[in-house]
Every structure is written in C-alpha cells, then in structure tokens.
Amino acid sequence: MENQQLIFALDIGTRSVIGVVCAQRDDGFEVLCVESAEHTERAMIDGQIEDIEKTARVVREVRAAVEQSLGTQLHDVHVAAAGRILHTQRAEYEMEMGDLPVNRRQLFTLESRAVQKAYEELMHRQSDGLAFCCAGYSVTQYTLDGYSFSTLMGHRGKKAKVEIIATFLPDEVIESLYTTMESTGLTVASVTLEPIAAMNAVIPQELRLLNIALVDIGAGTSDIAISNKGSVVAYTMSTVAGDEITEQVMREFLVDFGTAERLKREAGREEAEQLEYTDILGNSLSVERAVFLEKLRPAVSALADSIVQKILEANGGPPIATFLVGGGSRTPGLRPLVAEKLGVEENKVAGGGVNYIKRSVRADEKYLSVEYATPVGIAITAIRNSGQEEATVLLNEKRVRLLNSSTLRVLDVLLRGGYEYRRIMGHSGESLSFTLNGEERKLRGGIPTLARIEVNGAPAGITSPVQEGDKIVFVPAQNGENARATVRDVAGDAACIHMELFGTPYEAGMVVRINDFAARLDDEIRQNDCVELRQVRTIGELIAAENLAVQTEDLLLDGEPCGPDDALHEGARVTLAAAPAPPPQTAEKADGEPPPAPPPEIQGKTVVIRLNGRRVALPPRPDGQSYQLFDLLNFVTDIDLGKPEGKAVLKRNREEVSFLESIADGDEVQIYWEK
C-alpha cells in the first residue's frame, strides 16, 4: 500500500484519541482503518493538551495499532484543534486581478490577505497580551466585479473580493499539538478546527444553504458550527460537555470515573432496565434506568442550557435544524431538552446526520456514527484541502509548510520554524527599582535590538503577509541590558573626605548606607535596595550620621576642642577629649599618700552594635574597658524603662544575658518587656 495515497487523521480528545486512515476514491472517501485508545490519566482539559508526554504516549499507542493493521509506516498526520479560548473574526479583502484567469496562487493571496486583516482586527480588540494563530477559516462569499461566485478559479475579472470568517486559538494550543506530534515522530501536515472537520463530514455543501447548527459534544468541549446561505457563518464553543454528566454520576452514586462512564453509556440503551455497579465503599448496588436518568437531569439540563445559549448568541436566534454529533450527543434526554430550550419542535433536533456521511464515505457500519464524525471529518478536510497543503516558504533556507493557507504572517512562519516569541520580539532589560532617602526610584532597562526581517530581499515586519514561495531572512532580536547603577551614579556631585574617627579610617563628606548597613559610593545598587545618603561635613553631622554616644564637648578635632558647626576636612582626626587632669602636686599629701597617677590614654576603637534594630556607635572608653549592657539603657528609645510593663528581657545575639554582660563590636542587642 502506497503511503502517498493515505490520509492519517487524529482526533485528540479530552477522553480518548481516535486515529483514522482514509483514501480518496473516485466515488468519495474510504475509511481503511480506525483505532482508538483512552487517556489513562488527565492529560487533556477542555479539549486542550495539558500534559504533552502523557498525550504523546496515547498517540504512540494509536499510531502503532494503525500501522500494524495496515502493515505500513505513517509519517504525516492531520489534526484538529479545540480549546478553552476560541475567537472568531470576520473580514473581507479586495484586490486587482490581471487579464489571465484566476489561478491558485492569486486565490491563496486573496484569502491570505483577508485572514491577515481578520487577525489584525482581532489583535486590536485584545488586551490580554496573548498571541493567537489562525486555526482555520471559511469563505462566506466570493465576488468578481460585483457578482457572486461559489469559486473564482478560472474566472476572469478586474476586481475580486472574498469575505471570510476566521477562527483563532492561542499560539500555545497549536504549538502543543506540534510538540506532541513531534515527540511521536509524526509531522503535522495540516491543522483544522474541530467544528470545521465535523461540518465537512456531516453537512454537505448543498445543505449549507439552510440555517443549520452542528454541535460536536465531546468530553471536554462542545464545539459549534453554523451554516447559512451556502457557507459556514459562525463558530463557537462551550466548555460544558460530557465530563460534566460523568461527574454528576460520580457524585450521585459514589463511583469512580470509569464506572460512571460505563453507567452513562449503558443508560443510553433503552433496553437496559437495571444498572448494576459497585460504589467506592465496596457496596454492590443496582438502580433502575428511569431513576438513574432522573438523577442526571439537572446536569443534562445544564449542558443543554450551555449549548443553546452559544447557538443563540452565534446565530441570533434558533436555527431551522440542529445536528448533535460526538460521543456526548448520545447523552439520554439531551436532544429533547435542546429542542425545548431552543423553542423548536423536537424533530428539528437530530443526532448525527449520519445519512449524509454515508453518501460520501465508505466504511464499516460501526464507524459511520456520531462518535466518528470529527475524526472522519479531519481526514475529509485534509483530502479536500490537499491542493492547498503544498504552500511553503523558505525561512533562512529552511522549508516551512503553511497550514491550510492559515499561516499568513511572518510571525506564524517564525513560530512554526522553531523560534521562541522572546527571540522574535526581544524585550527591554529589567528595570532597577530602589528607594533613595525614602523616595522611590526606577531606572529603566536598555531597549532591545530589534530583529532583522526580510521577505524576498525587502525589509519586513512580523505582521507582514506571507505568500507561497516567499523567502524569509531572519536575524533574532537581542534583549536590552538590565539597568545597573552604583551609589555614585545616583548621588550626583558627591565628594569624599578621608579622615580618622577614634583612630579608625573613615570616609565623610557623603555617608552611604544600603539597607541600614554602611556602604561606599562605588557599591552597586541591587533590586529593591534602600539607599540612604547623608552629607557629613561638620562635627554635628558626624555625630548624627554615626549615632555616636557622645556630646560635642567630648570630642577633639585635630587635638583641639570643637563645636557642632566645625567643618571636617581631608585628613581630619576626631578623637575623644581626655578627662581634665588634677592640678600638679610636687609633694606627698599630709597623710603620706602618693599623688594620683596621670589619666590613662584613650585606647581601642569605636564599638558599633545594633540595639533593638537601630545602629548605635559607642566611642572607645578612656579607661579602655569594655561596655556592658547597662551602659545601653540611656540609648533605649522604643520602650520606657521607667514604667515596667512586664518582665525585662535582655538578649545579646539572641541569647538571654544579664545587665553585667560585656558588649563587643557587631553585637545585636535586644531590650524589651515580655508581657
């Protein structure tokens, strides 16, 4: 069997994956093989792939079964998309035609420009930042020089116009299909929309003159297409579908999902009077079919409500006929409820349209049913559009296939070519946010270097239209640099004064603190840093900036007494003033005691600690002794030690200590009341 004659279609549903292989015959289409497998885990949600590997595992199983049945290997696959976010957009486009009959390339260009216009109008309405891709479109009307035609191929005229309705899904939905297929070794040959596929299987072209709604009810979504006046005029979908019925069975009868699915299917057979099951508690039970269906009625009514609401929104009123397909269409009691809520006679809502499938498709009778409308429709759509599948472009000398004439922008080609969105658009560098002296500041990141795009040697943009045979050259964008700054960059004209404080080198002039820790002008500012800058040019400013535990009269500037307004300078030395010496004595006291010793020299360096989270600098003591905890009582400002409010707690470096414990440089001290 020649592979080129085969069309392999996959219907990747929320509950199962169905694979169909078809071939075109002179009198229609023939279904050669059908295989299916159910998901053993929740890999799909509302028709959208959530877990690529789990979904791929089921696809591999179906592919292997099909290949074994046919005795051949399959490489290309045709798929359909669905999903929670579906947008439709109408558009029209008119262009001048030459003197020659309209050919396939001109028709492709005409439709492509219309879909491009639909995309631009859709994105103009969007505010959520999502990127969308065309999943399929339908031509609602062709006109040539003002006259309507069913097709323009081969006709001559001056001006041709096309009106289309295009469907769009987020790029992630389409990309997940591609990634899943690639992981199974299959190449996606075409992508269509599920309701388009079902419509092509169930509603032949001549019936589309009528206002008909087709509802494909799966496990996760109910996809809807509406025809009128010879074309498909609307698409929509609901996320209420068969799983809601199954979940109602689980709640009502306390059974697992598999048992609920079985009971639901058995209840669909009118000959079943009693339904037997084992609940999750191990009880073997049975229920009458009539009682079972009554328990399900609220969930079935909710499903009917959702379907009817979407039909009325898309159609503007009830259609003259409604077809229900998909496994969920067999839900007992659904058809009459849909008719009732639409306000039409019950015989105006039917299951299937299987009679019309039989007209064009040859297959085993069991495959000509509502469950197989979508997978068979995917294959039929692929065969009918086979003339359009060869539309390709060259991206950096690499061949990229256009899907059903729906890849119409440079952006779509780049995404199909494997480029991530961030490499296409680039982004600005990360901003740097911080506070400077309590004021919020933000430095903007660098702007990106834009991508370079050429189409057939001419500059282009990501929304530029693409036609079959175009050559695209693409150089990825470069992201902007992240914002960076040092303290000096934001401090302005900041001069530094190098001096000594209690014998230790110290930088005055501009004092820098980052997150309440000492820093330097050349330190780099990090994200969300709290930067404090303080001018320290006088003795008074020095005491305040360093929170020194001294008074001005306790200090000497270059060995001389100083005041709070005395200026600091390069090389200045600030020391403690020694205690005044007693008057000199040349003889012993009358009682024979020796004269007192001269005052000791000041030794050591400033002791810097944190007291209840606040920085405190303690100058070296004249006697060279260590500070003790009781020395800090005068610096406690956040509690009133004169008004006890509980037990006094003293902690040094998170351990409880007494008032007589010594303090060292860098200690963290807490003094508070324990209530």
Rosetta blueprint (number, residue, H / E / L):
1 M L
2 E L
3 N H
4 Q H
5 Q H
6 L L
7 I E
8 F E
9 A E
10 L E
11 D E
12 I E
13 G L
14 T L
15 R L
16 S E
17 V E
18 I E
19 G E
20 V E
21 V E
22 C E
23 A E
24 Q E
25 R E
26 D L
27 D L
28 G E
29 F E
30 E E
31 V E
32 L E
33 C E
34 V E
35 E E
36 S E
37 A E
38 E E
39 H L
40 T L
41 E L
42 R L
43 A L
44 M E
45 I E
46 D L
47 G L
48 Q E
49 I E
50 E L
51 D L
52 I H
53 E H
54 K H
55 T H
56 A H
57 R H
58 V H
59 V H
60 R H
61 E H
62 V H
63 R H
64 A H
65 A H
66 V H
67 E H
68 Q H
69 S H
70 L H
71 G L
72 T L
73 Q L
74 L L
75 H L
76 D E
77 V E
78 H E
79 V E
80 A E
81 A E
82 A L
83 G L
84 R L
85 I L
86 L L
87 H E
88 T E
89 Q E
90 R E
91 A E
92 E E
93 Y E
94 E E
95 M E
96 E E
97 M L
98 G L
99 D L
100 L L
101 P L
102 V L
103 N L
104 R H
105 R H
106 Q H
107 L H
108 F H
109 T H
110 L H
111 E H
112 S H
113 R H
114 A H
115 V H
116 Q H
117 K H
118 A H
119 Y H
120 E H
121 E H
122 L H
123 M H
124 H H
125 R H
126 Q L
127 S L
128 D L
129 G L
130 L L
131 A L
132 F E
133 C E
134 C E
135 A E
136 G E
137 Y E
138 S E
139 V E
140 T E
141 Q E
142 Y E
143 T E
144 L E
145 D L
146 G L
147 Y E
148 S E
149 F E
150 S L
151 T L
152 L L
153 M L
154 G L
155 H L
156 R L
157 G L
158 K L
159 K E
160 A E
161 K E
162 V E
163 E E
164 I E
165 I E
166 A E
167 T E
168 F E
169 L E
170 P E
171 D H
172 E H
173 V H
174 I H
175 E H
176 S H
177 L H
178 Y H
179 T H
180 T H
181 M H
182 E H
183 S H
184 T L
185 G L
186 L L
187 T E
188 V E
189 A E
190 S E
191 V E
192 T E
193 L E
194 E H
195 P H
196 I H
197 A H
198 A H
199 M H
200 N H
201 A H
202 V H
203 I L
204 P L
205 Q H
206 E H
207 L H
208 R H
209 L H
210 L L
211 N L
212 I E
213 A E
214 L E
215 V E
216 D E
217 I E
218 G L
219 A L
220 G L
221 T L
222 S E
223 D E
224 I E
225 A E
226 I E
227 S E
228 N E
229 K L
230 G L
231 S E
232 V E
233 V E
234 A E
235 Y E
236 T E
237 M E
238 S E
239 T L
240 V L
241 A L
242 G H
243 D H
244 E H
245 I H
246 T H
247 E H
248 Q H
249 V H
250 M H
251 R H
252 E H
253 F H
254 L L
255 V L
256 D L
257 F H
258 G H
259 T H
260 A H
261 E H
262 R H
263 L H
264 K H
265 R H
266 E H
267 A H
268 G L
269 R L
270 E L
271 E L
272 A L
273 E L
274 Q E
275 L E
276 E E
277 Y E
278 T E
279 D L
280 I L
281 L L
282 G L
283 N L
284 S E
285 L E
286 S E
287 V E
288 E E
289 R H
290 A H
291 V H
292 F H
293 L H
294 E H
295 K H
296 L H
297 R H
298 P H
299 A H
300 V H
301 S H
302 A H
303 L H
304 A H
305 D H
306 S H
307 I H
308 V H
309 Q H
310 K H
311 I H
312 L H
313 E H
314 A H
315 N H
316 G L
317 G L
318 P L
319 P L
320 I L
321 A E
322 T E
323 F E
324 L E
325 V E
326 G L
327 G H
328 G H
329 S H
330 R H
331 T L
332 P L
333 G L
334 L H
335 R H
336 P H
337 L H
338 V H
339 A H
340 E H
341 K H
342 L H
343 G L
344 V L
345 E L
346 E H
347 N H
348 K H
349 V E
350 A E
351 G E
352 G L
353 G L
354 V H
355 N H
356 Y H
357 I H
358 K H
359 R H
360 S H
361 V E
362 R E
363 A L
364 D L
365 E H
366 K H
367 Y H
368 L L
369 S L
370 V H
371 E H
372 Y H
373 A H
374 T H
375 P H
376 V H
377 G H
378 I H
379 A H
380 I H
381 T H
382 A H
383 I H
384 R H
385 N L
386 S L
387 G L
388 Q L
389 E L
390 E L
391 A L
392 T E
393 V E
394 L E
395 L E
396 N L
397 E L
398 K E
399 R E
400 V E
401 R E
402 L L
403 L L
404 N L
405 S L
406 S L
407 T L
408 L L
409 R E
410 V H
411 L H
412 D H
413 V H
414 L H
415 L H
416 R H
417 G L
418 G L
419 Y L
420 E L
421 Y H
422 R H
423 R H
424 I H
425 M H
426 G L
427 H L
428 S L
429 G L
430 E L
431 S L
432 L E
433 S E
434 F E
435 T E
436 L E
437 N L
438 G L
439 E E
440 E E
441 R E
442 K E
443 L E
444 R L
445 G L
446 G L
447 I L
448 P L
449 T E
450 L L
451 A L
452 R E
453 I E
454 E E
455 V E
456 N L
457 G L
458 A E
459 P E
460 A L
461 G L
462 I L
463 T L
464 S L
465 P E
466 V L
467 Q L
468 E L
469 G L
470 D L
471 K E
472 I E
473 V E
474 F E
475 V E
476 P L
477 A L
478 Q E
479 N L
480 G L
481 E L
482 N L
483 A L
484 R L
485 A L
486 T E
487 V H
488 R H
489 D H
490 V H
491 A H
492 G L
493 D L
494 A L
495 A L
496 C L
497 I E
498 H E
499 M E
500 E E
501 L E
502 F L
503 G L
504 T E
505 P E
506 Y E
507 E E
508 A E
509 G E
510 M E
511 V E
512 V E
513 R E
514 I E
515 N L
516 D L
517 F E
518 A E
519 A E
520 R L
521 L L
522 D L
523 D L
524 E E
525 I L
526 R L
527 Q L
528 N L
529 D L
530 C E
531 V E
532 E E
533 L E
534 R E
535 Q E
536 V E
537 R L
538 T E
539 I H
540 G H
541 E H
542 L H
543 I H
544 A H
545 A H
546 E H
547 N L
548 L E
549 A L
550 V L
551 Q L
552 T H
553 E H
554 D H
555 L E
556 L E
557 L E
558 D L
559 G L
560 E E
561 P E
562 C L
563 G L
564 P L
565 D L
566 D L
567 A E
568 L L
569 H L
570 E L
571 G L
572 A L
573 R E
574 V E
575 T E
576 L E
577 A L
578 A L
579 A L
580 P L
581 A L
582 P L
583 P L
584 P L
585 Q L
586 T L
587 A L
588 E L
589 K L
590 A L
591 D L
592 G L
593 E L
594 P L
595 P L
596 P L
597 A L
598 P L
599 P L
600 P L
601 E L
602 I L
603 Q L
604 G L
605 K L
606 T L
607 V E
608 V E
609 I E
610 R E
611 L E
612 N L
613 G L
614 R E
615 R E
616 V E
617 A E
618 L E
619 P L
620 P L
621 R L
622 P L
623 D L
624 G L
625 Q L
626 S L
627 Y E
628 Q E
629 L H
630 F H
631 D H
632 L H
633 L H
634 N H
635 F H
636 V L
637 T L
638 D L
639 I L
640 D L
641 L L
642 G L
643 K L
644 P L
645 E L
646 G L
647 K E
648 A E
649 V E
650 L E
651 K E
652 R E
653 N L
654 R L
655 E E
656 E E
657 V L
658 S L
659 F L
660 L L
661 E L
662 S E
663 I E
664 A L
665 D L
666 G L
667 D L
668 E E
669 V E
670 Q E
671 I E
672 Y E
673 W E
674 E E
675 K L
